[in-house]
């Protein structure tokens, strides 16, 4: 091949490569803080997208559920994990100190139940969440669903302004708890949670019943998307009895600007037998994922691609 022909061939290949790079759609999938359950899901779905759907989906860390809602609504993220209740609040202009209505965020699928888990030390003498009124409490990362739901709960039972609140991520909270820098910490995620496991290895812990306190305060009448759940005995070291609490649904959401075809294709990959197997391998809480339960806990409009998928599966009429 002459130099001239080689140069022409190289130029054509370069143009083709650049064209493919420019036209290839890249989707950002916002998870949550490093080490959190949201981030596991974002990473797992991103892996499946590349491996089985030929889609470029990049997992990205974030502050958590509330930040994810804003990112997706602004189309700064294509997909995210968040809480069903927070999406309902966002759609209706009821987020804390934020009356904007976020209408571009659409539900895709149910992922797992996220229960409130409130941790104290066994020797603390604290048996009821109301006893935390004058205590130091880790309430979750600023901008996270954990923080938003802790505020919801503690305001409802009347002690939010009486506690010394610390905006700490789960791992930071576990470290501070074990170092006696805080008296309790709040986790709002699937169980077993790694941070509580870590805390239980170094301290004798106790999980508080948040359901009864919430019921007495009318929490579930005001926020009907919250439901009762029981954490089994021995989920954590030293926790020898079951504990009643409440949960929201962790869901997968998408921007309304993402095409219906893209959402449908990714859903088809994730909710295949191989896809669901992979999700469980990444995080045990994904055992809650199923085609039959794909719309569980969702109380806001679905993305058109998700609507098409769930209708084909017979979940929607």
N, C-alpha and C positions, 0 to 999 in steps of 0.2 A: 504493500500500500504506500502510495506516495505521501509525502508530508502534507500536501494540500488536501488529499482525500482524508487523511488521518485527522487533520484539523477540522474539517467539515463534520466528520463523524462525531468527534469529541464535542463540538459545539452543539450538535443536535441532541446528543445524550444529556448534555448539561441543561439545555432548555427543557427537555422532557422531565428531568429530575426536579428542576426548580418549579415547573408547572405542577407536578404531582405534590411537591411540598407545600405550595401555596394553596392548592385546592383541597388538600387533605384536611378534613374537619377534626379539630382537637376539642374534646369536651373536658371541662374541669369538673371534678367531683369533690365537693367539700365534705370532709369528715368532721374531725374535732381535734381537741388537744392530743398531742402525742401520747400513745399508750392507752387512750380511751377507746371504748367500744365503737363509737362512731367511726373512728379512723380505721379500725379493723375492717368494717363493712365497706368503706370507700375503697380501701386497698384491694379487698377481695373482688369487688365488682369490677374494678379497673383491670385486674389480672384476667378475669373471665372475658372482658371486652376485647382485650388484645389477643388472647389465646383462641377464643371460639367465635367471636363476632366480627373480627377484623375491624375493630373500632379503636381509635386512639382516645382513651379515657385516662386522664391523669389525676390520681388521688392527691388531694391537697389538705393540709391541716388547717384548722380554724379555731376560733374561740368557742364554737359549739352551736347549739340549736338556734338561738336568736340571731347570731351573726349569719348563720347559714340561710335563714329566711331572707335576710336583707340582700345577701349576695345573689341568691337565686332570683329574687324578684327583680333585681337590677341587671340580670343576665351576666353577672360577673362570674357566676358559676352556672354550669348547665344542670348539674345534679347535686344533691346533698342528702344527708340524713338529718332529720330533725324530729320534733315531737308533734303528734297530731293536734294536741291541745294548743300548742304554741302557734301552729298554722291557723287554727280556728280563731285564736285571739288576733293574730296578724290580719286576717281577712276581714275581721269585724272592727278593726281599729281599737283593740282592747289590750295591746301590749303595754307593759308598765312604762309610764311617762312617754308614750308614743301612740298618738291617735291616728296615725297614717293607716290607710287600708292597703294592704299588700295583695294585689289582685292578680299578679303575674306568676304566682307560685302555685303549682298544681301537684296534686298527690299522684303517686305512681303505684306504691305497694306497701303493705304492712311488712315490717321486718321482725320485730320482737316486742315483748312487753318490757317497759322500763320502770321497775319499782323503786319507790323511795326507800332508802336504807339509811337509818340514822344511828350512828355508832357512838357509844360511850364506853367508859371502863367499868368493869364489874364492881370495883370497889368505890365507885363515885357516889353511890347511893341514889342515883338518878333512875327513876322508873317510868317517868312520864315526860313527854316532850316539853310540857309547860314548865318543868323544873329547870329548863335551860335559860330562863328569863335573864339571869344575871351572869351567864357563862360565856366563855369564848367559843365560838362555833365556826367551823369551816363550812361555808355555804355554797361553794362551787366557784368555778372560774367566772370572772366578769364576762357577760355576753353569752353565757352558756344556758342551756335549758335547765341544767341543775340549779343554777343560781336563780333563774326565773321562777322555777317551781318551789324552791325553798322559800323565796319571798312570798309566794302565793300561800303556802302552807302556814308559815310562821305568822304572817299577818292575820290569817283567818283565825288562828288560835290565840291571837292577841299579844304576842311577845316579840315581834320583829324589831321594834324600836327599843326593846329592853335588853337585847342580846348585844354582845360585842362580836360583830360579824367580821369574818375574814374571807376575802375572795381568793380561795386557793383551789388549784386543780387537785384532782384526786390524789396523785402521788405526793404532792406538796403537803396536802392535808394529812395523809397517813404519817409522814415524817414528823410534822408538827405535833400530831396527836401522841406519837410515841415519845417525843421529846418534852411532853407536858407543856407545850406552848399553846395548845387549845384543849378544851374539855370534851368536845364532840365534833364530829364531822358528818356531812350530808352527802350521800351519793345517790344519783338518780339514773340508774343504768341496770342492765341485766345482771343477774347473779349466776355464779359467784363472781365477784369483782376483785381484780388483782390487788387493788389498794387496800381493801378490807382484809384480804388474805394476808397481805404484808403486815398490816397493823396487828392482826391476831397472832402472828408469829412472835411478836415482841411484847405484846400486852394482852391481858385478859380482857376481852371485849364483851359487850352486850349490845344487841340490836333492840331499839325501842319500838313499841307498837305505835305506829303513826295513824293507823286506820281509826281506832276508837277516838283519838283526840280530834281527828278531822271530822268524824261523823258528829260528834258532840257540837262542833263549831259550825255545822251546816256546809262543810266543804263540798260534799258530793251533790248537794242540791244546787249549789251555785255553779259548779263545774261538772256537769253530767258526763263528760268524756273520761273522767277519772273512774277507775274501777278497783274493787278489792282484790288483793292477791295475798297468798300466804307463802312466806319463805320457809322451806322445809327445815326441820331440825338438822343440825350437823352440816349445814351449808358452809359454815366457818368453824374454825377451831374454837372450842369452848362454848359454842352456841348449841346447847343441847335440847332446846325446845323450839317449836315452830313459832313464827312471828307474823302477825297480821300487819299488812301495810297497804298502800294503794299504788296504782301504776297508771302511766300514760302509755300510749303506743308510739314506739319509735318507727317512723315511716320514711320511705324513700320519696323524695320530691324532685320535680323538674321545672325549669323555666318554661313558660308558655311559648317562648321563642325557639325552643328545641323542636325539631320536626317530629311529627307523629311516627314516621317511619323509624327514626333513630330510637325513640322510646320503645316502640314495639319490638324492634330487633334486639335491644339490650334486655328487655323483659323476657323475651323468648329464650335467651341464652341463660340468664340467671335462674329462671324457674324451670329449666330442664332438669332431668334427673341428675346429670353430671354437674350442672351448676349448683343445685341445692346441696349435693354432696360436698362440693368444694367449699361452700359457705360454712357448713358445719365444721369442716376441717380447720377453717380459719378461726372460728369462734363458736363455742358450744351453744350460745344463745340462738344461733340460726336454726336450731332444731324446731323453733317456733314457726319458721317459714314453710309455707306450703301453698300449692295452687288453690286448694279449698279455702284457705284462710287469707287469701291475698288481699282482701279489702277490709279485714278486721280492724276496728278502731279508727277507720278513716271517716271523718265527718265533714270534709270539704271537697270541692269539685276535683275530679280526676283529669289528668292530662289526656287529650284525645287519643294518643298512642296507647295509653294504659287502658282507656275505655274500650278501645278496639280489642286489645289482648284479653281483658277479663270477660268481655262478651263472648268471644270465641271459646273461652274455657267454661262458659256456662255459669260464671259467677255473677254476672250482671244480666239483667233482662232488657 
